[in-house]
Amino acid sequence: MNNSSFTNRTNLNDDPRKEAQLFWWIFGVLVTNTFGAVANIVLLIAIVIHRPLRQLPSRALIIHCILIDIYASIIQVPTATIPVYLTMAYPLAKHFCLYQGIFGYFTYAASMYSASVLALHRLVATIFPQYFNRLMTTRATICLIVLPWFPIVIINIFPALEIGLVMRRNIYTGACSFAPTGKSDVAINLYTTFAYYVPTVIMGVSYFVVLVKTWITYQKKKSSRALQRRMEISWMLFVSFIWHCCTIYPFIIINAFFAKEFARSFTAQLFIRWLGNSYNAVNPVFFWASSKMFQDGVKKVLTCYQWRWAHGSVGPSLVSGSASRTDDMAMSAPSKRRTTFSERDVIAAADKKSRTAE
C-alpha cells in the first residue's frame, strides 16, 4: 500500500510526540515484517517436506504466493517505509522513487493477481472437476504462475515511463507516492481499479462460490477425506482474503467518510499504514490458524529444527529410517505413535512394539 497517505501535514520536527510515534511505527513495521519473513520461510519449508501439503493440487500456486510475500517482507516494505521515517531531511538516490514501482510496489499487484489466479484455480476444481486435470499438468502450472505477471508488468511499467502516472517523493511524508503527470486523476483511478479492486472482486466471488458449493457437497459426504481437505484449504484461503481486505480497504473507507477526523489523528494514520504494510507478514498466521495441515507442517519443521539443535545434524526421521518411510507410515497408519525427539520416548515406543509383537 502507498505510504504517502499521511493526511496530517504537520512538520514532525516541530512535534516530539509525533517523532516518537513515528519511531515506534517504523519499529513495529520492521519487526512485523521480520517475523513475517521468517514465518513465510517456515511455511515454504512445510509445504516442501510435509507430505499432505505436497499433495495439494494448488501447491505450486501457494508457493508462488508465499515467495512474493517473502520478497515483500524483506525488500519492498523496508524500502517503502524507511524513507518515511528518514523524512525529507535525508535525500534519496535520484531515480529511487521513479523505479520503485518496478522493484518495490509491484509486489502489491503481484500479491493480488497471484492470489486471484489461485482463487480461480480453486473455483475450477470445485465447479468443473471434470476439466481440472488439464490444470494439473506441468505446462498448465507454469502458465498459471506466469499469467498474473502480465497485468503486473503493464500496471507498473507506466509510472516508470512517466506515462499518466509517476512516482516521486512526497515532500510532506518523505515517502515515494504516485502522482498524475497531468491535471487529471484518471490514471490514478485506473491504477487503483486494476491493482486492487479487480483482483478483490475475483477473489471474493471465487471463494464465496467455492465455500458454498463445497459446504453443500460436504453435508452429503462428510466421510470424504478429499472434501474435508478441500473445505479446509478453501476456508484457509478465504480467511487470508478477509485479512487482505482488512489491510487495504480501511484507509479507503475512512478517508471517504471520516476524512476530517482521520486527518486530525496521526495515531490513526500510523495504524492504518501499519495494516497496509503487514498483509504479507501476518498472512502466515492465518494460514496456520485456519488449517490443520499447515499446523502439522509447521510443527514438523519446528520439531526438526529442535532435534538438530539438540542432537546435531541427525534429523528425527533417521531414528526410524528414511524421511520418506517415516512420512509414508504416518499417512498409512496414523494411529501409530509418531517419532519424538526424546531418546527415552523412542526406546519406550520400541519396547511397546516388541511386547505387542510377542
MOUR-V862706 format. One line per field, one symbol per residue. ss: DSSP state (~ for helix, > for strand, _ for the rest). psi: psi as a letter, one per 20 degrees, with the letter a starting at -180 (. if undefined). burial: + if it has 9 or more other C-alpha atoms within 8 Angstrom, else -. A space follows every 10 residues. Layout:
ss: ???
psi: ???
burial: ???
This chain:
ss: __________ _~~~_~~~~~ ~~~~~~~~~~ ~~~~~~~~~~ ~~~~~~~~~_ ~~~~____~~ ~~~~~~~~~~ ~~~~~~~~~~ ~~~~~~____ _________~ ~~~__~~~~~ ~~~~~~~~~~ ~~~~~~~___ _~~~~__~~~ ~~~~~~~~~~ ~~~~~~~~~~ ____>>>>>_ _____>>>>> _____~~~~~ ~~~~~~~~~~ ~~~~~~~~~~ ~~~~~~~~~~ ____~~~~~~ ~~~~~~~~~~ ~~~~~~~~~~ ~~~~~~~_~~ ~~~~_~~~~~ ~~~~~~__~~ ~~~~~~~~~~ _~~~~~~~~~ ~~~~~~~~~~ ~____~~~~_ __~~~~~~~~ ~~________ __~~~~~~~~ ~~~~~~~_
psi: qpjjkoiojp phiinhghgg ghghghgggh gghgghgggh hggghghhio ghhhiphjgh hgggghhghg gghhgggghh hghghhaiio qrqgkghgjh hgifihhghg gghhhggggh ghgghghmhh ihhhjiqggh ggghhhgiig hggghihghh jlogqqprpp ihhiqpqqqq ibiqjggghg ggghhggghg gggggghggg ggghgghhhh miiohghggg gghggghggh gghghhhgig gggghhhlgg hhhinhghgg ghhgghjigh highghgghj ohghghgghg ghhgghghhh jbiprhhihj brghgggghh ghmiiqpqpa kphghggghg ghghhhh.
burial: --++-+---- -------++- +++-++-+++ -++++++-++ ++++++++++ +-++---++- ++++++++++ ++++++++++ ++++++++-- ------++++ ++-+++++++ ++++++++++ ++++++-++- ++---+---+ +--++--++- -++-++++++ -+++++++++ --++++++++ +-----++-- ++++++++++ -+++-++-++ +-+++-++-- ------++-+ ++++++++++ +-++++++-+ --+++--++- -++-++--++ ++++++++++ ++++-+++-+ ++-+++++-+ +-++--++-- ----++++-- -----++-++ --------+- +---++--+- --------
